[in-house]
Amino acid sequence: MEPFPSALEMTRRLISLDSSNPPGREEACALYLGGLLEKAGWSVQRLDLSPGRPNLLARLPGQGPEPPLCLCGHLDTVPLGAAPWSHDPHGAQVEDGRVYGRGSSDMKSGLAAMVSAARRLAALPAGPGGLLLLLCSDEENGCGGSRLLAGQPQVLGGAGALIVAEPTDNQPYLGHKGALWLQATYGGKAAHGSMPEQGDNAILKAARGVARLEAWRPAPEHPQLGRTSLNIGTISGGTRINMVPDRASLGLDLRTLPGQDHGQLTAEVADLLGPEAALEVLSGMPGMWTEPGHPWVREVYDVLEGLAGRRPAPQGGRYFTDGGVLHGAWGGLPTLILGPGEPTQAHQTDEWCLLGNIELAVEIYFEIARRWRGV
């Protein structure tokens, strides 16, 4: 029988499989990991977001009535970008204690570490606690895979706690901000550029809206996540330099706090932009937070202190994850973001992950899940 690959071998294999989103090429990664999980003794179920874009649900049932611990990761990556790479983005080159390539940190190393731990867990005697492993498609484009699963609770089932293997340098994040994406559109009246008084300049209206947004300081403030932030990411308007523009639009990216009402925030932004702006909600992703005093979180901190030599400090992430969707779908269960990738490497040219972090993540996932399983 062919030997089970190491976590590094799995990471390198996954990097070699292009799962860029768009267009979304997750199937090869799903087939590879699903086959390994089945070989290890897990039962694997597939639910497609669209043809060739699977989500996998792998289960290792427990003997008790309590819901399982869920480990979650996403199969897709962002595209390569326009800048040239000095390492082959799908070559998975190992150099100076790092593995290079698209997805090395975000988050194919996390997937590999979870599946490596899953193999060892399946070899243990059955315990009272069950385990669930979710491999999702389309995280990088609005968490389409986890949204699909959240919308089918009869397929997803329940969970008692959740770990999402996004890059955190193996330090547990207690939560992250949400995201609210809006588009504001202003209308005007076209006229000849030499006679601007005969037109109604939509760009000037948008500019006044931008000035009001710049001065906005939304409340409240979270002790670890800070304040709601606003980025004006796009602005467009006009068709020719010698015409008064009759249309202008702004693309707004708000990063929101856990529990913050997106509807209320949208109304606040609408007031600032003024009645001339037509405001459309493009996307809304929830934030999440788990208190550091939760008993399971304290147990995870114990595991990290034992394996990594230091007790984690409470902190959170700025990016959103599948965890925000699943956290809400499961009624606000305790959730941690915890993965071997380097957070600053996500979406970067020449992305890399430390080899030592991958092996440490295997031990972390194994020990947390072993305790949950009760063996």
C-alpha positions in Angstrom: 0.0 0.0 0.0 1.3 3.4 -0.9 2.4 5.3 2.3 0.4 8.2 3.5 2.1 11.5 2.5 3.5 13.8 5.1 1.9 17.2 5.8 4.7 18.9 3.7 4.2 16.5 0.8 0.4 17.2 0.9 1.1 21.0 1.0 3.4 20.8 -2.0 0.9 18.6 -3.9 -1.9 21.1 -3.2 0.2 24.0 -4.3 0.9 22.3 -7.6 -2.9 22.1 -8.2 -4.1 25.5 -9.5 -7.3 26.3 -7.6 -7.4 30.0 -8.5 -10.7 31.7 -7.9 -11.9 33.0 -10.3 -12.7 30.8 -12.1 -12.6 28.3 -9.3 -10.7 25.0 -9.9 -11.2 23.3 -6.5 -12.1 19.8 -7.8 -8.6 18.4 -8.1 -7.7 19.5 -4.6 -11.0 18.0 -3.3 -10.4 14.7 -5.0 -6.9 14.4 -3.7 -7.8 15.2 -0.1 -11.1 13.3 -0.1 -9.2 10.2 -1.3 -6.7 10.5 1.5 -9.4 10.9 4.1 -11.3 7.9 2.9 -8.0 5.9 2.9 -7.6 7.0 6.5 -11.1 5.7 7.5 -13.2 8.9 7.4 -16.6 8.9 5.7 -16.6 11.6 3.0 -19.7 13.3 1.5 -19.6 15.7 -1.4 -21.9 18.7 -2.0 -21.2 20.8 -5.1 -21.5 24.6 -5.2 -21.6 24.3 -9.0 -20.3 21.7 -11.4 -16.7 21.0 -10.6 -16.7 23.0 -7.4 -17.2 20.6 -4.6 -17.5 21.0 -0.8 -16.4 18.0 1.2 -17.9 16.9 4.6 -15.7 14.2 6.2 -16.9 12.6 9.5 -15.4 10.5 12.2 -18.3 9.7 14.4 -18.1 9.6 18.2 -19.8 7.2 20.6 -21.5 9.9 22.6 -24.4 12.3 22.1 -22.4 15.5 22.0 -22.0 17.4 18.7 -18.6 17.1 16.9 -15.6 19.4 16.8 -15.4 20.9 13.3 -12.1 21.6 11.5 -12.7 23.8 8.4 -10.6 25.0 5.5 -11.0 26.3 2.0 -9.8 24.8 -1.3 -9.5 27.9 -3.4 -6.9 30.6 -3.7 -6.8 34.1 -5.1 -5.2 34.5 -8.6 -1.5 35.1 -9.0 -1.7 38.9 -9.7 0.2 40.9 -12.2 3.5 41.1 -10.5 6.2 38.6 -11.6 7.1 35.8 -9.1 10.7 34.8 -8.4 9.5 31.3 -7.4 7.2 29.2 -9.6 3.8 29.8 -8.0 2.8 26.2 -8.5 6.3 24.7 -8.1 6.1 24.3 -4.3 9.8 25.1 -4.0 11.4 24.4 -0.6 14.1 26.8 0.3 15.6 28.2 3.6 13.0 26.5 5.8 10.0 27.8 3.7 7.7 26.3 1.0 6.8 28.8 -1.7 3.8 29.0 -3.9 0.2 30.3 -4.2 -1.8 29.1 -1.3 1.2 28.0 0.8 0.0 30.2 3.7 -3.6 30.9 2.5 -4.3 28.1 3.2 -3.1 24.8 1.6 -0.7 24.3 4.5 -3.6 24.4 6.8 -5.6 21.9 4.8 -2.6 19.5 4.7 -2.0 19.9 8.5 -5.7 19.1 9.2 -5.7 16.0 7.0 -2.4 14.8 8.4 -3.9 15.1 11.9 -7.1 13.4 10.7 -5.1 10.3 9.6 -3.6 10.0 13.1 -7.0 10.6 14.8 -8.7 7.8 12.8 -6.0 5.4 14.0 -7.0 5.9 17.7 -9.7 4.0 19.5 -13.1 5.5 19.1 -14.1 7.9 21.8 -17.2 9.7 22.8 -16.5 12.8 20.8 -17.1 13.0 17.1 -15.1 15.0 14.5 -16.2 16.8 11.3 -13.8 18.1 8.6 -15.2 20.7 6.1 -13.3 21.5 2.9 -15.1 24.4 1.2 -15.0 26.0 -2.2 -15.3 29.6 -3.1 -14.1 31.2 0.2 -12.1 33.9 -1.7 -15.2 35.1 -3.5 -17.6 35.6 -0.6 -17.6 32.2 1.1 -20.0 30.6 -1.4 -19.3 27.0 -0.2 -19.8 27.6 3.5 -23.0 29.6 2.7 -24.3 26.7 0.7 -23.6 24.3 3.6 -25.1 26.8 6.1 -28.3 26.8 4.0 -28.7 23.1 4.2 -28.6 22.2 7.9 -29.9 18.7 7.2 -26.7 18.0 5.4 -24.3 20.1 7.6 -25.6 18.8 10.9 -24.4 20.2 14.2 -21.1 21.1 15.8 -19.9 21.9 19.3 -16.9 24.0 18.4 -15.1 25.2 15.3 -11.5 25.7 14.2 -10.8 27.5 10.9 -7.3 26.9 9.5 -6.7 30.3 8.0 -3.2 31.7 8.4 -2.4 32.9 12.0 1.2 31.7 12.5 -0.3 29.0 14.8 -1.7 31.6 17.2 -5.4 31.3 17.9 -7.6 34.3 16.9 -10.8 34.6 18.9 -12.6 36.1 16.0 -12.5 38.6 13.1 -14.3 41.5 11.6 -17.1 41.2 9.2 -17.3 42.9 5.8 -20.1 45.1 4.3 -19.5 46.0 0.6 -21.7 48.8 -0.8 -21.9 50.7 -4.1 -23.2 54.2 -4.2 -24.3 55.7 -7.5 -25.0 59.3 -8.3 -26.9 60.6 -11.3 -26.5 64.0 -13.0 -27.2 65.7 -16.3 -24.8 65.7 -19.2 -23.7 68.9 -20.9 -20.8 70.2 -23.0 -17.6 70.7 -21.1 -17.4 74.3 -22.1 -20.8 75.0 -20.5 -20.8 73.2 -17.2 -23.5 75.4 -15.8 -26.0 73.7 -18.1 -25.3 70.3 -16.7 -25.4 68.6 -13.3 -22.0 67.1 -12.4 -22.4 63.6 -10.8 -18.6 63.4 -10.0 -18.9 66.6 -7.8 -21.8 65.0 -5.9 -19.7 61.9 -5.3 -16.8 64.0 -4.2 -18.9 65.7 -1.6 -20.0 62.3 -0.4 -16.4 61.1 -0.1 -15.5 64.2 2.0 -18.3 63.4 4.4 -17.3 59.7 4.6 -13.7 60.7 5.3 -14.7 62.5 8.5 -16.9 59.6 9.8 -15.8 57.8 12.9 -18.3 55.0 13.6 -18.7 53.7 17.2 -18.2 51.6 19.2 -14.7 50.2 19.6 -13.8 46.5 20.3 -10.8 45.9 22.7 -9.0 43.6 20.3 -10.6 44.3 16.9 -10.7 48.1 17.1 -13.3 50.2 15.3 -15.3 49.7 12.2 -13.2 50.7 9.2 -14.2 52.2 5.9 -12.2 52.0 2.6 -13.3 53.8 -0.5 -12.0 51.2 -2.9 -13.3 52.3 -6.3 -14.5 55.5 -7.9 -15.7 55.9 -11.4 -17.6 58.5 -13.5 -17.8 60.3 -16.7 -17.2 59.3 -20.3 -15.2 62.1 -21.8 -13.1 65.0 -20.5 -15.2 67.5 -22.5 -18.5 66.3 -21.1 -20.2 67.0 -17.8 -20.6 63.6 -16.2 -24.1 62.3 -15.7 -23.1 59.3 -13.6 -20.5 58.5 -10.9 -20.2 55.6 -8.5 -18.2 54.7 -5.3 -17.3 51.2 -4.1 -17.2 51.1 -0.3 -15.6 48.4 1.9 -16.6 48.5 5.6 -15.0 46.1 8.0 -17.5 45.6 10.8 -17.4 44.4 14.4 -19.0 41.2 15.6 -22.7 41.7 16.3 -22.9 45.0 14.5 -26.1 45.6 12.6 -25.3 45.9 8.9 -28.7 47.4 8.1 -28.1 50.3 10.6 -24.6 50.8 9.2 -25.9 51.0 5.7 -28.5 53.6 6.8 -25.7 55.7 8.4 -23.7 55.6 5.2 -26.7 56.5 3.2 -27.3 59.6 5.4 -23.6 60.7 4.9 -23.7 60.2 1.1 -26.9 62.2 0.9 -30.3 61.7 -0.7 -28.9 61.9 -4.3 -27.0 58.6 -3.8 -28.6 55.3 -4.7 -27.0 52.7 -2.4 -26.8 49.0 -3.2 -25.5 46.3 -0.8 -23.1 44.1 -2.8 -22.1 41.7 0.0 -22.4 41.2 3.7 -20.2 38.9 5.7 -20.7 38.6 9.5 -17.9 39.0 12.0 -17.6 36.8 15.0 -16.0 36.7 18.5 -15.5 34.0 21.2 -14.6 35.2 24.7 -11.2 34.2 25.9 -12.7 32.8 29.2 -14.7 30.1 27.4 -13.7 26.7 28.9 -12.8 25.2 25.5 -10.7 28.3 24.5 -8.8 27.9 27.8 -8.2 24.3 27.0 -6.9 25.2 23.5 -4.6 27.8 25.2 -3.3 25.0 27.4 -2.5 22.9 24.3 -0.7 25.8 22.7 1.3 26.6 25.8 2.4 23.0 26.0 3.3 22.6 22.4 4.6 26.1 21.5 6.0 27.1 24.9 4.0 30.2 25.4 0.4 31.0 26.3 -1.5 32.9 23.6 -2.8 36.4 24.2 -6.3 37.3 23.1 -6.3 38.7 19.6 -8.4 38.8 16.4 -8.1 39.0 12.7 -9.1 41.7 10.2 -10.0 39.4 7.3 -13.3 37.5 7.1 -13.5 33.7 6.8 -15.9 30.8 6.4 -15.9 30.8 10.2 -18.2 33.9 10.3 -20.8 32.0 8.2 -20.6 28.8 10.1 -20.4 30.5 13.5 -23.7 32.1 12.8 -25.3 29.0 11.3 -24.4 27.0 14.4 -25.9 29.6 16.8 -22.7 31.3 17.8 -20.7 28.2 18.9 -17.1 28.8 20.2 -14.9 29.4 17.2 -11.1 29.9 16.7 -9.1 30.9 13.7 -5.9 28.8 13.9 -3.5 27.9 11.1 0.1 27.4 10.2 0.3 30.1 7.5 1.9 33.5 7.9 -0.9 36.1 8.0 1.2 38.7 6.2 1.8 36.3 3.3 -1.9 35.9 2.3 -2.5 37.0 -1.3 1.1 38.1 -1.7 3.5 37.6 -4.6 6.1 34.9 -3.7 3.8 33.7 -0.9 5.5 31.3 1.5 4.9 29.2 4.7 7.4 28.1 7.3 8.0 24.3 7.3 8.2 24.2 11.0 4.7 25.8 11.3 3.2 23.1 9.2 4.5 20.3 11.5 3.5 22.2 14.6 0.0 22.7 13.3 -0.4 18.9 12.8 0.4 18.4 16.5 -1.9 21.3 17.6 -4.9 20.0 15.6 -4.2 16.4 16.7 -4.0 17.3 20.4 -7.1 19.5 20.4 -9.2 16.9 18.5 -7.8 14.0 20.6 -9.0 15.8 23.8 -12.4 16.5 22.2 -12.7 12.9 21.1 -11.9 11.8 24.7 -9.2 9.3 23.9 
